[in-house]
Amino acid sequence: MQLTDLLQLEYVKVPLVHATKREAIDELIDLLAERGRIGDVAAVREAVWERESTRTTGIGRGLAVPHGRTGGCEQLVIAVGLPAEPMDFDAVDGQPVQAIFLVVGPPDPTNQHIQVLARISRLMSRDDFRAALYAATDAQAVFDLIAGEQQVAT
């Protein structure tokens, strides 16, 4: 499975309108809801915020990967947003976040959810990719970067 199996261009927002952690995550949830990818917005918000309350998903190096599993979403889906300015996300390294990958899906299968989180982490571990992503100025550039990197990896 490729990230672009779950991420479409219309699920990418650059720049995000909101500048706080909560608002930015909610903005991405709303984006997926507007595109018909989420059935129960309230359930998805609750799942993502419940997970976020246990430990920040600001994993460092400018990346946040908020995620949740709930019956409010029938299929695993990804949304990506780049804030207009790096934002505080309570990241583990104390650095501001420059990219947010929201991952939401149904309670099962857990394995697929974990695989997606691992793929994002591996992709974002590359300094050159992160720099290019953080410099992207529109949704098409973000999507093309992700799609292009997957072509190289296959």
C-alpha positions as CSV (number, residue, x, y, z in Angstrom):
1,M,0.0,0.0,0.0
2,Q,1.2,3.5,-0.9
3,L,0.3,6.7,1.0
4,T,-1.3,8.0,-2.2
5,D,-3.8,5.1,-2.0
6,L,-5.2,7.0,1.0
7,L,-4.2,10.5,0.2
8,Q,-5.7,12.5,-2.7
9,L,-4.8,16.0,-3.8
10,E,-8.1,17.3,-2.5
11,Y,-7.1,16.1,1.0
12,V,-4.0,18.5,1.1
13,K,-4.3,22.1,2.4
14,V,-1.5,24.6,1.9
15,P,-1.5,26.8,3.8
16,L,-3.7,25.9,6.7
17,V,-5.9,28.8,7.8
18,H,-5.6,28.2,11.5
19,A,-2.5,28.7,13.6
20,T,-3.1,26.6,16.7
21,K,-2.8,22.9,17.2
22,R,-6.5,22.3,18.0
23,E,-7.7,24.5,15.2
24,A,-5.3,23.0,12.6
25,I,-6.3,19.4,13.4
26,D,-10.0,20.3,13.3
27,E,-9.4,22.1,10.0
28,L,-8.0,18.9,8.5
29,I,-10.8,16.8,10.0
30,D,-13.3,19.3,8.4
31,L,-11.5,19.0,5.1
32,L,-12.0,15.3,5.1
33,A,-15.6,15.7,6.1
34,E,-16.2,18.2,3.3
35,R,-14.8,15.6,0.8
36,G,-17.2,12.9,2.1
37,R,-14.4,10.8,3.8
38,I,-15.7,11.1,7.3
39,G,-19.2,10.0,8.3
40,D,-19.3,11.2,11.9
41,V,-17.2,14.3,12.4
42,A,-17.8,14.4,16.2
43,A,-16.6,10.8,16.6
44,V,-13.5,11.5,14.6
45,R,-12.7,14.6,16.6
46,E,-13.2,12.7,19.8
47,A,-10.9,9.8,18.7
48,V,-8.1,12.1,17.5
49,W,-8.3,14.4,20.6
50,E,-8.5,11.4,23.0
51,R,-5.2,10.1,21.4
52,E,-3.7,13.5,21.5
53,S,-4.5,13.9,25.2
54,T,-2.4,10.8,26.0
55,R,0.7,12.0,24.3
56,T,1.5,14.7,21.8
57,T,1.7,13.6,18.2
58,G,4.2,16.3,17.5
59,I,7.0,13.7,16.9
60,G,9.8,16.1,16.2
61,R,11.7,17.6,13.2
62,G,8.8,19.8,12.4
63,L,6.3,16.9,12.0
64,A,3.0,16.1,13.7
65,V,1.0,13.0,12.9
66,P,-2.3,13.3,14.8
67,H,-4.3,10.1,14.4
68,G,-7.3,8.2,15.6
69,R,-9.4,5.1,15.0
70,T,-13.2,5.3,15.2
71,G,-16.4,3.9,13.8
72,G,-17.0,7.5,12.5
73,C,-14.7,6.7,9.6
74,E,-15.3,3.8,7.3
75,Q,-11.9,3.6,5.6
76,L,-8.4,4.7,6.5
77,V,-7.7,8.2,5.1
78,I,-4.9,10.8,5.3
79,A,-5.0,14.6,5.1
80,V,-2.0,16.8,5.0
81,G,-1.7,20.4,5.9
82,L,1.2,22.9,6.1
83,P,0.7,25.8,8.4
84,A,1.4,29.3,7.1
85,E,4.0,29.7,9.8
86,P,5.5,27.0,12.0
87,M,3.2,26.3,14.9
88,D,3.6,25.2,18.5
89,F,2.4,21.6,18.8
90,D,3.9,20.6,22.1
91,A,6.3,18.5,20.0
92,V,8.6,16.1,21.8
93,D,11.7,18.0,20.6
94,G,10.2,21.4,21.5
95,Q,10.4,22.6,17.9
96,P,7.5,24.1,16.0
97,V,5.5,22.0,13.5
98,Q,5.8,22.7,9.8
99,A,3.7,19.7,8.5
100,I,0.7,17.9,9.8
101,F,-0.3,14.4,8.5
102,L,-3.8,13.5,9.9
103,V,-4.5,9.8,9.8
104,V,-8.0,8.5,10.7
105,G,-9.7,5.3,10.1
106,P,-12.0,2.6,11.5
107,P,-11.1,0.6,14.6
108,D,-9.9,-2.3,12.4
109,P,-7.5,-3.3,10.9
110,T,-4.9,-1.9,13.4
111,N,-2.1,-3.3,11.3
112,Q,-2.9,-1.1,8.3
113,H,-3.1,2.0,10.6
114,I,0.3,1.2,12.1
115,Q,1.8,0.6,8.6
116,V,0.7,4.0,7.4
117,L,2.2,5.8,10.5
118,A,5.5,3.9,9.9
119,R,5.5,4.9,6.2
120,I,5.0,8.6,7.1
121,S,7.7,8.4,9.7
122,R,10.2,6.7,7.3
123,L,9.5,9.3,4.5
124,M,9.8,12.2,6.9
125,S,13.1,10.9,8.4
126,R,14.9,12.0,5.2
127,D,16.3,15.5,5.6
128,D,16.1,16.3,1.8
129,F,12.4,15.2,1.7
130,R,11.5,17.2,4.8
131,A,13.2,20.3,3.4
132,A,11.4,20.1,0.1
133,L,8.0,19.5,1.8
134,Y,8.4,22.4,4.2
135,A,9.3,24.6,1.3
136,A,6.2,23.6,-0.8
137,T,3.9,26.5,-1.6
138,D,0.8,24.7,-2.7
139,A,-1.2,21.5,-2.3
140,Q,-0.1,20.2,-5.7
141,A,3.6,20.5,-4.8
142,V,3.0,18.6,-1.5
143,F,1.0,15.8,-3.2
144,D,3.6,15.5,-6.1
145,L,6.4,15.3,-3.5
146,I,4.7,12.4,-1.7
147,A,3.7,10.6,-4.9
148,G,7.1,11.0,-6.4
149,E,8.9,9.7,-3.4
150,Q,6.7,6.6,-3.4
151,Q,7.6,5.9,-7.0
152,V,11.3,5.9,-6.1
153,A,10.6,3.6,-3.2
154,T,8.8,1.0,-5.2
